[in-house]
Amino acid sequence: MAKQTINLAITALVPIIWGSTYFVTTEFLPADVPLLAAMLRALPAGLVLLLIFRQLPSGSWWLKSLALGVLNIGAFFYFLFVAAYHLPGGIAALVMSVQPFIVLAYSALLFRNPIQANQVMACAMAVMGVGLVVVQQQTGMNFIGVAAGLAGALSMATGIVLTKRWGRPDNTHLLSFTAWQLVFGGLVLLPLTLWLEPLPTQLSGKNILGFAYLSIIGALVAYALWFRGIEKLASLSVSLLALLSPLSAALIGFIVLNQGFSPLQLCGALIIIAAIVLAQLPQRTRQPA
């Protein structure tokens, strides 16, 4: 039980780090370059890790790494930014918070694991908690934004489940495994960035610091811990932990930017934490999901 708690705590650091992305993006990066930010977040970190460890995929792991890189990073980032552009931030986070339900469905359909009441309740509580934390008085729905949000949730959930299903190749360092996905995810984003976004003509020291943070902390460190967590924890537990990201963003906004944090948001935060705890109850499974 103590080991499980430690693994949960370590993995929970990842969405907390991801929650800082909004602050870093708005305060440190050039305006209106979401794809460039996503690509530079993934590709340089992956290339640096490849140069350090000099370990490449072999056999079927070329295709598996490509699939995981697209699902966990490339496609997920793209759909995330599309949703953010077409929906208020709170609504986008709320739409994407359905991904624990998708993971739960995968668990039943692919692994034949029985769905338990505490799991369904944990997923529902998590969505409610995210809603209280992020929505506030924001309104407005857009079909493209909702579709992109759902696609992003599906991409993330599928990436979590396949990463759990396939595991990691024998004798492969965790950081090499992380590097393969960062490189493939970044390479998928590279042509989209060059095609859809005008590149900034100059970068300030502040901009460079922001990109460095997103690449080193937000990608290299965060994804290494994320994939470690997927190895150690059940897929649903990891999926629910991801919902700490909007809570982290709200708390950073309150502490650093003097944004409000209402009693209703505090209630939502407590509900998210309760949902994570509820999902840890012993489960009857045929194989880990």
Stockholm file with secondary structure:
# STOCKHOLM 1.0

chainA/1-289         MAKQTINLAITALVPIIWGSTYFVTTEFLPADVPLLAAMLRALPAGLVLLLIFRQLPSGSWWLKSLALGVLNIGAFFYFLFVAAYHLPGGIAALVMSVQPFIVLAYSALLFRNPIQANQVMACAMAVMGVGLVVVQQQTGMNFIGVAAGLAGALSMATGIVLTKRWGRPDNTHLLSFTAWQLVFGGLVLLPLTLWLEPLPTQLSGKNILGFAYLSIIGALVAYALWFRGIEKLASLSVSLLALLSPLSAALIGFIVLNQGFSPLQLCGALIIIAAIVLAQLPQRTRQPA
#=GR chainA/1-289 SS CHHHHHHHHHHHHHHHHHTTHHHHHHHHSCTTCHHHHHHHHHHHHHHHHHHHHCCCCCTTHHHHHHHHHIIIIIHHHHHHHHHHHHSCHHHHHHHHTTHHHHHHHHHHHHHCCCCCHHHHHHHHHHHHHHHHHHTTTCCCCCHHHHHHHHHHHHHHHHHHHHHHHHCCCTTCCHHHHHHHHHHHHHHHHHHHHHHHSCCCSCCCHHHHHHHHHHHIIIIIIHHHHHHHHHHHSCHHHHHHHTTHHHHHHHHHHHHHSCCCCCHHHHHHHHHHHHHHHHTTSCCCCSSCC
#=GC SS_cons         CHHHHHHHHHHHHHHHHHTTHHHHHHHHSCTTCHHHHHHHHHHHHHHHHHHHHCCCCCTTHHHHHHHHHIIIIIHHHHHHHHHHHHSCHHHHHHHHTTHHHHHHHHHHHHHCCCCCHHHHHHHHHHHHHHHHHHTTTCCCCCHHHHHHHHHHHHHHHHHHHHHHHHCCCTTCCHHHHHHHHHHHHHHHHHHHHHHHSCCCSCCCHHHHHHHHHHHIIIIIIHHHHHHHHHHHSCHHHHHHHTTHHHHHHHHHHHHHSCCCCCHHHHHHHHHHHHHHHHTTSCCCCSSCC
//
